[in-house]
Amino acid sequence: MKRYGFLSIALAAALAIGCNSKDHTTAANPPAGGAVGTAGSEDHNVSNGDKDFVKDIATANIAEVELGRMAQDRAVNPDVKKFAQMMVDDHTKANESLTTLASQHNIPVPSAMDDKHNDLREKLAAKTGPDFDRDYIDAMVDGHKDVLDKIGSRVDKDTLDKWKTQTHDPVTGKKVETKVEAIAILPEKSDNPVTMSINEWAANAYPTVSAHLDEAKKLQDAVKKRMTN
């Protein structure tokens, strides 16, 4: 859990690249998680798939922040608290970045959690002590798996496979320390400029979301061991 600061910096740097692509116009960051969209007709290049992706990822970002704040108050394991702080910091930045990108194409962004995540928050609110730590981390593992699958569908499969080979053990799937810089993950190509810009965002975000999942899995094992000892 020593690389929380690095992960936060990496996320900010990676997402800044996606938002400053040459295909984008410069836009001021609106409030994180706020509904966006300027007056006028919607960009006709925006597909339903692009809208759904933005909605799903923004909703997940909002949930990670809200649940992270809850975990900062309720968790008893100091490592869980540190992880929760990382979730608040990194997913706030991620949602600001995604919101900026969405606003450039008049794609609406949700401003609150959906029913699924509200139910999860209520479930966690009923837990205390180690039981809260366990259920929170379990939710973080499941949530990041889902987000990683969605983001992974937007990136080039060849470079993603090479990146996984360099950064994760092919047998266990666990993260390994690399002595050389990992290969860059490229976005899936698209002739639609809106789709391409979203794919670029996804490619830049993928390594950090993967790192979050790795850390959550480590914590999941550690928390379960503490509860059985």
N, C-alpha and C positions, 0 to 999 in steps of 0.2 A: 504493500500500500504506500510505497515511498514515492510513486511517480504521479501523485495527484496534481501537483503544480504543473508538471510537464504536460499532462493530458489537457489541462485547462488552456495552457498556452498553445498547444498543438491544435486544439479545436478552433480557437480564435483565428489562428493563422490560416488553417485549412479553409474555413468557411469564408474568410475574407477573400480568398482567391476566387471561390465560386461566385461571389457577389460582384467582383470587379472584372468579370469577363468582358472582352471587347464587344460582345453582343448585347451588353446591358447598358442602360443609362444610369447615371448617378442619381441616387435617391437618398434622402435623409431617413434614418432609422425611425420608424414609428414605434409606439409603445409595444413592448414584447407581448405577444398573445392577443393584441387588439385586432378587431375586425378591420380589414383594409379594403381598398378599392376606391378609385377616384371616380368622379362624376363622368358620365358618358357611357358609350357602349362598351361592352366587354370585348377583349381581344379575340377575334374570330379564330386565331391560331391555337387557342387554348382548348385542348381536348378534355373529355370527361375523365380520362385516365390521369391527366395532369392535375385536374382539380381534386380528384380523390386522393392522389398522392400527397398533395399539399395539406389537405384536410387531415389525413391520417397522421402524418408526421408532426404537424403542428399540435394536434390533440395529444399525441404521445409526449411531446416536449412540455406542454402545459402540465400534464399529469406527473412527469418526472420532477418538475419543480415543486408542485403542490405536495406530492408525497415525500419529497426530499425535505421540505420544511417540517412536515409532521415528524419524520424520522429524527431530525435534529433535536426535537423536543422530547420524543418518547423513547428513542433507542437507549439501551444501557451499555452496549458494546461500543467502546470509543472508535473502533475501526468502522463500525456501521455508521456512526455519526460523521466521520470523515468522508466516507463514501457519499452520504446524503448531501454533504456540503458540495462535493464535486458535482453531484447531479443538479443541484440548484444553480451553481455557477455555469456549468457547461451547457445545460439545456436552456438556460435563459439566453445565452449567446447564440445558440443554435436557432432558437425561435426568432430572435431578432433578425438574424441573417436570412432565414427562410421567409419571414414576413416582408423584409425589404425586397427580396426577389419576387415574391408573389405580387406586391404592390405595383411593380413595374409592368405587370401583365393583367392588372385588375382581377386577380384571382382572390376570392374571399378566403379569409383565414379565421378559424374559430377563436373565440375569446375565452372559452371555458372548457372544462373537461366534459366528456360525453357520459352517458348513463353507465357504461361499462366501468369507467374509471371512478365515477362517483360511488358505485357499489363497492369497488375495491377500497376506496378511502374509508367508507363506513365500516367495512370488515376490519381494516387495520386499526381504526379508532377504538374498536372493542378489545384490542389486544394490549397487553402490558409486558414489561420485562423481556426476558429471552424469547417469549412467544412472539412478541412484536418483531424483534430482530429477525427471527426465522421467517416469518410470513412476509415481512418487507423485502428481505433479500430474495426470497423465492419469487416475489412479484417482479423484482428488478431483473432477474434472470429471464423470466418468461417475456417481460416487456421488451427487453433489448434483443432477444431472439427474433421477436416479431418485427421490430423496427429494422433490424439488420437484414432480414429477408426482403422487406419492402425496398430498402435502399439498394440491396444487391441486385434487384431486378432492373436497376437503372444503370448498371455499370458493365463495362466490357468484360465478358466472361474469361477471355484468355489472360488478360492482365490480372484479373482477380484470382484466378487459379495459381498463377505464378507468385503473386503476393502471399497467398495462403501457404504455398510450399515453403517460402522463405521465412515466414513468421510463425508458423504453427507446425507442431509435430504431426506428421501424416497419420500416425497410429492413434495417438491419444487425442489429437485435436487441440492440445494445450499450447499456449503461447511459448515460444522459445526466444532466447536472447540472440539477436543477430549481430554479427560483427561488421556487416556492411549495410549500407542504406537499402531498405527494401524497395522493390520495384514499385513504380507509381501505378495506382489504379486509374484507368482511363474511363471516361464516361461512354455509355453505349451511344453510338452515332445515330443521329436523327436529322432528317431534312427539315423538320419543324423547329424553328429557332427557339420557341418557348420550351418545347420538350428537351431540346439540347441543353438549354441553360439549367433546367431542373436536373438533368442527368449529370451535368458538371458539378452542381451542388452535392448531389448524392455521392459522386466519386470522391470528392474532397472530404465528405463527412464519414465515409465508411471506416477508415482506420480508427478513428476515435470512438465510434460506436462499438466497434469490435473490441477495443481496449476496455471500454466500460463493461462489456459482457464478460471479458476475461476476469476483470477484478471482481465482478459480482459472483462469478462461479467460485473464485477462491474464497470469498467471504462466506458463500453458502456452505462450503465444506467446513470452514472453520467454526461457523456458528453451530452447525449440527454436531460437530465433535464436542464442543463445550457443553451442549445440552445432554449428551449421552455419557459424559464423564462424571 
